[in-house]
Amino acid sequence: MVSRNNVRLVLNVLQQYRKASRIEISKYSGLSPATVTNVIQELENLGLVREAGKTELPMGRKPILIELNPDIQYLVGLDVGIGKIIGVVINLHSDIIKSIREEFDVNSDDFDLVHEMEKVYLKLIEGLPQEIINKIPGVGVSVPGLVHLEKGVLVFAPNLPNCNNVPLADKLSQLIGKPVYIENEARAMALAEARYGAARGYKNVFCIRLGYGIGGGIIINGELYRGSSYTAGEVGHMTILPSGPLCHCGNRGCLEVFAGGGAIASTALRVLSSGSNSLIREIAEDDSSSITARVVSEAAKRGDEIALKIVKDFANYIGIGIASVVNILNPEVIIVGGGVANTGELLFREIKNNVKKRAFTTMMRFPEILPSMLGEQASSIGVAAYVFEEIIRNHPEYFKVSKK
Ligand SMILES: [Zn+2]
């Protein structure tokens, strides 16, 4: 019987590199070649991995490549945002089989998050071959808030009305007849980027998700770090100014109230109310309710002075947040994702300048700051990957059952 931890290490390598020889797996995982051989044997018995040709070396013995058997199971991830849910079905290579994006109104009187998730799940599997649906071992849900992982409870969701202390996993599971696993959206994104995206090949990673709110995910030594009660990474609620504006979390002056998507939109509204001329107004078609962080970043990309100033101030705050994280964690790489990160090179230049100015580690080795590779689907892919990890950890027999 090989240890679960060694299985995890081998799977991490196969998720990151897709195909690897036993020697490469040993090198990247730090496990001895003999251990790797044993783990691969067990995974082959489960039907979870298979041989995938030989290494293309010009001469000598060509090692056999191993890969995950992509279609032995399918993974589903639902990423709940403020007013939208993004759903994906992926195979074990993280190829997207199907993805959808559905909107909902958080302010409507009959808003019921569990019901919205059920609708999206049903729409997601609609039309998929029954063979694929049967091979979905569970559903992952990422949420913008604090979660209790084992209990599957959304504990605190400051930006979603009436969603505190909701037993999301149990409720959704009863409706769809599959086990449900929940995780925080920023941690899910970090996991996705580490396994399949921009943070592949790095062991220590910090991922910041810039959306309506601001979240963070920490990867230490290749694994998600969740903290002692699942609140690690909440960079959006670090205090920037003790007497600052009130945050949804109840505190004052959090990073999120200066640099969250909501804050960017309201800053733009305030500046424009003085009658200034700006592309922001044009892109929003003169409708102030259409001014969002996305509109501001679009205007900035097109060189609008007011939008550029807002983005610059916003990047300054993000830089302060990231620099503090760099001082504590000393990561190799910072991944910046979420809708607001789409502002592109301009935003990254400003963030880098600010982090360089403030982070103490500058004199040692400066971490790379890279954009997310998986974009809008990062959290849904990540929470699907989390389902895979949970099932390997607790129910590896699921794979045996589905082996033909
Ligand atoms: Zn806060």
Residues whose N, C-alpha, C, O or C-beta is under 5 A from the ligand:
A	BS01	ZN	G236 H237 C247 C249 N251 C254
